[in-house]
Amino acid sequence: MAEKNILKSETSVTKLPILVADPAPLGLIGLAVAALVLASTDLGLVSSTAKSLMIPWVLFFGATAQLIAGTIEFKRNNIFGATVFTTYAMTMYAIALTLFITIFTDVEFKIAHYAFGLIAILVFSLIATVASLMTNKMLFIILIFVDLAVIALIPHYLFGFTAFPAGIFLLGTSISSFYTAMAVLLNNMAGKTILPLGKTIWSH
């Protein structure tokens, strides 16, 4: 009996909790960089003939950084961050591939297809905006800017309206995302609130 107890104590394994860092700053930085690059063209700050140079920034920051953040959020059991980051990551991959096809191939296309894709993303974004009411004010503000940017882009691709308003809203997305990323990073490292994110609007 003594030998059995010894064997049991020697072979038992205690599982320690896996600590995973908050990936939100990474995802927000990715969104901020991609939004700024996209805004630069819509605002006319750079030549629209150089759109191919947007692809690396959209692909690596807007898409891959957010995909990494979203994957980690699944591990942390954060359904909001996981769903939003991964969905926007796939959106950025789609944008990068669309840019590649329209610039470097001879495939015949109708840009209206892109507009209907944006309509689908707008539906998701509005859902995410409602969900963000249960997080903090800064995430809500970011999603409002995203909503407005997508709303402005849809008539641009469907009817040829100017993309300038979309550029303004993308710039707002970038600035608010940079601030939120800095706030989450500093607050986590300091263990206290350095930069406010705003209280939850919808208490649940």
C-alpha positions as a LaTeX table, in Angstrom:
\begin{tabular}{lrrr}
\hline
Residue & $x$ (\AA) & $y$ (\AA) & $z$ (\AA) \\
\hline
Met1 & 0.00 & 0.00 & 0.00 \\
Ala2 & 2.87 & 2.33 & 0.85 \\
Glu3 & 4.51 & 1.61 & $-2.49$ \\
Lys4 & 1.26 & 2.48 & $-4.33$ \\
Asn5 & 1.01 & 5.83 & $-2.51$ \\
Ile6 & 4.60 & 6.66 & $-3.36$ \\
Leu7 & 4.05 & 5.77 & $-7.01$ \\
Lys8 & 0.92 & 7.92 & $-7.14$ \\
Ser9 & 2.68 & 10.96 & $-5.67$ \\
Glu10 & 5.62 & 10.61 & $-8.03$ \\
Thr11 & 3.56 & 10.32 & $-11.20$ \\
Ser12 & 0.89 & 12.93 & $-10.49$ \\
Val13 & 1.11 & 16.06 & $-12.65$ \\
Thr14 & $-0.10$ & 19.49 & $-11.59$ \\
Lys15 & $-1.19$ & 21.65 & $-14.51$ \\
Leu16 & $-0.17$ & 25.26 & $-14.10$ \\
Pro17 & $-2.25$ & 28.01 & $-15.72$ \\
Ile18 & $-0.79$ & 29.30 & $-18.99$ \\
Leu19 & $-0.28$ & 33.05 & $-18.85$ \\
Val20 & $-0.92$ & 34.78 & $-22.17$ \\
Ala21 & $-0.14$ & 38.45 & $-22.70$ \\
Asp22 & $-2.88$ & 40.79 & $-23.88$ \\
Pro23 & $-2.61$ & 40.84 & $-27.72$ \\
Ala24 & $-4.88$ & 43.87 & $-28.13$ \\
Pro25 & $-2.02$ & 46.39 & $-28.60$ \\
Leu26 & $-0.60$ & 44.29 & $-31.44$ \\
Gly27 & $-3.96$ & 44.02 & $-33.20$ \\
Leu28 & $-4.72$ & 47.71 & $-32.71$ \\
Ile29 & $-1.31$ & 48.77 & $-34.03$ \\
Gly30 & $-1.89$ & 46.58 & $-37.07$ \\
Leu31 & $-5.26$ & 48.23 & $-37.67$ \\
Ala32 & $-3.82$ & 51.71 & $-37.08$ \\
Val33 & $-0.97$ & 51.27 & $-39.57$ \\
Ala34 & $-3.16$ & 49.76 & $-42.30$ \\
Ala35 & $-5.86$ & 52.41 & $-41.83$ \\
Leu36 & $-3.29$ & 55.20 & $-42.08$ \\
Val37 & $-1.82$ & 53.78 & $-45.29$ \\
Leu38 & $-5.27$ & 53.34 & $-46.85$ \\
Ala39 & $-6.30$ & 56.84 & $-45.72$ \\
Ser40 & $-3.27$ & 58.41 & $-47.37$ \\
Thr41 & $-4.56$ & 57.45 & $-50.82$ \\
Asp42 & $-8.20$ & 58.36 & $-50.15$ \\
Leu43 & $-7.14$ & 61.78 & $-48.84$ \\
Gly44 & $-4.95$ & 62.40 & $-51.88$ \\
Leu45 & $-1.77$ & 62.63 & $-49.81$ \\
Val46 & $-0.04$ & 60.16 & $-52.13$ \\
Ser47 & $-0.48$ & 59.23 & $-55.77$ \\
Ser48 & $-3.21$ & 56.70 & $-56.46$ \\
Thr49 & $-0.95$ & 55.18 & $-59.14$ \\
Ala50 & 1.26 & 53.75 & $-56.39$ \\
Lys51 & $-1.49$ & 51.64 & $-54.81$ \\
Ser52 & 0.68 & 48.52 & $-55.09$ \\
Leu53 & 2.86 & 49.90 & $-52.28$ \\
Met54 & $-0.12$ & 49.63 & $-49.93$ \\
Ile55 & $-0.18$ & 45.83 & $-50.24$ \\
Pro56 & 2.71 & 45.02 & $-47.84$ \\
Trp57 & 1.32 & 47.29 & $-45.12$ \\
Val58 & $-2.22$ & 45.97 & $-45.46$ \\
Leu59 & $-0.97$ & 42.37 & $-45.67$ \\
Phe60 & 1.46 & 42.32 & $-42.75$ \\
Phe61 & $-0.03$ & 44.88 & $-40.37$ \\
Gly62 & $-3.73$ & 45.06 & $-41.16$ \\
Ala63 & $-4.11$ & 41.34 & $-41.85$ \\
Thr64 & $-1.38$ & 39.28 & $-40.17$ \\
Ala65 & $-0.97$ & 41.32 & $-36.98$ \\
Gln66 & $-4.73$ & 41.26 & $-36.37$ \\
Leu67 & $-4.89$ & 37.54 & $-37.16$ \\
Ile68 & $-2.21$ & 36.82 & $-34.55$ \\
Ala69 & $-4.02$ & 39.00 & $-32.02$ \\
Gly70 & $-7.37$ & 37.36 & $-32.74$ \\
Thr71 & $-5.91$ & 33.86 & $-32.41$ \\
Ile72 & $-4.44$ & 34.70 & $-29.02$ \\
Glu73 & $-7.73$ & 36.24 & $-27.91$ \\
Phe74 & $-9.40$ & 32.85 & $-28.56$ \\
Lys75 & $-6.84$ & 31.33 & $-26.19$ \\
Arg76 & $-7.68$ & 34.00 & $-23.59$ \\
Asn77 & $-11.42$ & 33.26 & $-23.98$ \\
Asn78 & $-12.11$ & 36.81 & $-25.16$ \\
Ile79 & $-14.87$ & 36.26 & $-27.72$ \\
Phe80 & $-15.12$ & 39.96 & $-28.63$ \\
Gly81 & $-11.43$ & 40.49 & $-29.37$ \\
Ala82 & $-11.12$ & 37.10 & $-31.07$ \\
Thr83 & $-14.08$ & 37.66 & $-33.39$ \\
Val84 & $-13.35$ & 41.29 & $-34.26$ \\
Phe85 & $-9.59$ & 40.94 & $-34.81$ \\
Thr86 & $-9.86$ & 37.78 & $-36.93$ \\
Thr87 & $-12.76$ & 39.11 & $-39.03$ \\
Tyr88 & $-10.98$ & 42.38 & $-39.76$ \\
Ala89 & $-7.81$ & 40.39 & $-40.47$ \\
Met90 & $-9.64$ & 38.42 & $-43.16$ \\
Thr91 & $-11.02$ & 41.70 & $-44.50$ \\
Met92 & $-7.49$ & 43.06 & $-44.83$ \\
Tyr93 & $-6.32$ & 39.89 & $-46.57$ \\
Ala94 & $-9.22$ & 40.33 & $-49.00$ \\
Ile95 & $-8.28$ & 43.98 & $-49.59$ \\
Ala96 & $-4.63$ & 43.06 & $-50.20$ \\
Leu97 & $-5.60$ & 40.32 & $-52.66$ \\
Thr98 & $-8.07$ & 42.63 & $-54.40$ \\
Leu99 & $-5.30$ & 45.21 & $-54.84$ \\
Phe100 & $-3.00$ & 42.54 & $-56.23$ \\
Ile101 & $-5.57$ & 41.25 & $-58.73$ \\
Thr102 & $-6.60$ & 44.69 & $-59.97$ \\
Ile103 & $-3.01$ & 45.93 & $-60.31$ \\
Phe104 & $-0.94$ & 42.98 & $-61.45$ \\
Thr105 & $-3.31$ & 40.75 & $-63.44$ \\
Asp106 & $-5.40$ & 41.02 & $-66.57$ \\
Val107 & $-8.45$ & 39.42 & $-64.94$ \\
Glu108 & $-11.68$ & 41.12 & $-65.92$ \\
Phe109 & $-13.54$ & 42.38 & $-62.89$ \\
Lys110 & $-16.33$ & 44.64 & $-61.74$ \\
Ile111 & $-15.38$ & 46.75 & $-58.76$ \\
Ala112 & $-19.01$ & 46.47 & $-57.59$ \\
His113 & $-18.10$ & 42.99 & $-56.31$ \\
Tyr114 & $-15.76$ & 44.71 & $-53.89$ \\
Ala115 & $-18.56$ & 47.06 & $-52.82$ \\
Phe116 & $-20.87$ & 44.16 & $-51.96$ \\
Gly117 & $-18.07$ & 42.60 & $-49.93$ \\
Leu118 & $-17.85$ & 45.88 & $-48.02$ \\
Ile119 & $-21.61$ & 45.78 & $-47.42$ \\
Ala120 & $-21.18$ & 42.37 & $-45.78$ \\
Ile121 & $-18.33$ & 43.71 & $-43.65$ \\
Leu122 & $-20.49$ & 46.69 & $-42.68$ \\
Val123 & $-23.16$ & 44.33 & $-41.34$ \\
Phe124 & $-20.56$ & 42.58 & $-39.19$ \\
Ser125 & $-19.02$ & 45.88 & $-38.12$ \\
Leu126 & $-22.38$ & 47.20 & $-36.93$ \\
Ile127 & $-22.86$ & 44.02 & $-34.88$ \\
Ala128 & $-19.37$ & 44.47 & $-33.40$ \\
Thr129 & $-20.17$ & 48.11 & $-32.63$ \\
Val130 & $-23.19$ & 47.09 & $-30.56$ \\
Ala131 & $-21.05$ & 44.49 & $-28.76$ \\
Ser132 & $-18.36$ & 47.10 & $-28.09$ \\
Leu133 & $-20.82$ & 48.97 & $-25.88$ \\
Met134 & $-20.04$ & 46.27 & $-23.31$ \\
Thr135 & $-16.26$ & 46.91 & $-23.48$ \\
Asn136 & $-15.01$ & 50.49 & $-23.25$ \\
Lys137 & $-15.57$ & 53.84 & $-24.94$ \\
Met138 & $-12.37$ & 53.80 & $-27.00$ \\
Leu139 & $-13.19$ & 50.50 & $-28.70$ \\
Phe140 & $-16.66$ & 51.86 & $-29.40$ \\
Ile141 & $-15.14$ & 54.99 & $-30.98$ \\
Ile142 & $-12.79$ & 52.91 & $-33.15$ \\
Leu143 & $-15.67$ & 50.83 & $-34.45$ \\
Ile144 & $-17.77$ & 53.93 & $-35.16$ \\
Phe145 & $-14.92$ & 55.27 & $-37.32$ \\
Val146 & $-14.67$ & 51.89 & $-39.09$ \\
Asp147 & $-18.44$ & 51.89 & $-39.71$ \\
Leu148 & $-18.32$ & 55.39 & $-41.19$ \\
Ala149 & $-15.30$ & 54.57 & $-43.36$ \\
Val150 & $-17.01$ & 51.50 & $-44.83$ \\
Ile151 & $-20.27$ & 53.42 & $-45.34$ \\
Ala152 & $-18.33$ & 56.10 & $-47.25$ \\
Leu153 & $-16.46$ & 53.54 & $-49.38$ \\
Ile154 & $-19.55$ & 51.65 & $-50.58$ \\
Pro155 & $-20.95$ & 54.52 & $-52.76$ \\
His156 & $-17.38$ & 55.23 & $-53.90$ \\
Tyr157 & $-17.10$ & 51.78 & $-55.48$ \\
Leu158 & $-20.75$ & 51.50 & $-56.55$ \\
Phe159 & $-21.32$ & 54.97 & $-57.99$ \\
Gly160 & $-17.89$ & 56.58 & $-58.26$ \\
Phe161 & $-18.34$ & 59.08 & $-55.42$ \\
Thr162 & $-15.23$ & 60.67 & $-53.94$ \\
Ala163 & $-13.30$ & 58.58 & $-51.40$ \\
Phe164 & $-12.20$ & 61.67 & $-49.45$ \\
Pro165 & $-14.74$ & 61.20 & $-46.59$ \\
Ala166 & $-13.61$ & 57.58 & $-46.23$ \\
Gly167 & $-10.04$ & 58.83 & $-45.89$ \\
Ile168 & $-11.07$ & 61.13 & $-43.03$ \\
Phe169 & $-12.80$ & 58.28 & $-41.19$ \\
Leu170 & $-9.85$ & 55.93 & $-41.80$ \\
Leu171 & $-7.56$ & 58.58 & $-40.35$ \\
Gly172 & $-9.85$ & 58.73 & $-37.31$ \\
Thr173 & $-9.65$ & 54.92 & $-37.09$ \\
Ser174 & $-5.86$ & 55.10 & $-37.15$ \\
Ile175 & $-5.51$ & 57.82 & $-34.52$ \\
Ser176 & $-8.00$ & 56.24 & $-32.10$ \\
Ser177 & $-6.42$ & 52.80 & $-32.59$ \\
Phe178 & $-2.92$ & 54.15 & $-31.87$ \\
Tyr179 & $-4.19$ & 55.81 & $-28.70$ \\
Thr180 & $-6.03$ & 52.68 & $-27.52$ \\
Ala181 & $-3.00$ & 50.49 & $-28.22$ \\
Met182 & $-0.80$ & 52.84 & $-26.21$ \\
Ala183 & $-3.32$ & 52.96 & $-23.37$ \\
Val184 & $-3.69$ & 49.17 & $-23.13$ \\
Leu185 & 0.10 & 48.69 & $-23.31$ \\
Leu186 & 0.95 & 51.30 & $-20.67$ \\
Asn187 & $-1.92$ & 50.37 & $-18.37$ \\
Asn188 & $-0.97$ & 46.68 & $-18.46$ \\
Met189 & 2.71 & 47.34 & $-17.85$ \\
Ala190 & 2.06 & 49.84 & $-15.03$ \\
Gly191 & $-0.67$ & 47.74 & $-13.42$ \\
Lys192 & $-2.83$ & 50.84 & $-13.16$ \\
Thr193 & $-4.64$ & 53.33 & $-15.38$ \\
Ile194 & $-2.17$ & 55.66 & $-17.09$ \\
Leu195 & $-4.37$ & 56.54 & $-20.05$ \\
Pro196 & $-8.15$ & 56.20 & $-19.71$ \\
Leu197 & $-10.14$ & 54.01 & $-22.08$ \\
Gly198 & $-13.55$ & 55.14 & $-20.88$ \\
Lys199 & $-16.05$ & 53.17 & $-18.87$ \\
Thr200 & $-18.43$ & 50.60 & $-20.25$ \\
Ile201 & $-21.43$ & 52.23 & $-21.92$ \\
Trp202 & $-23.73$ & 49.18 & $-21.70$ \\
Ser203 & $-23.44$ & 47.49 & $-18.33$ \\
His204 & $-24.39$ & 43.82 & $-18.46$ \\
\hline
\end{tabular}
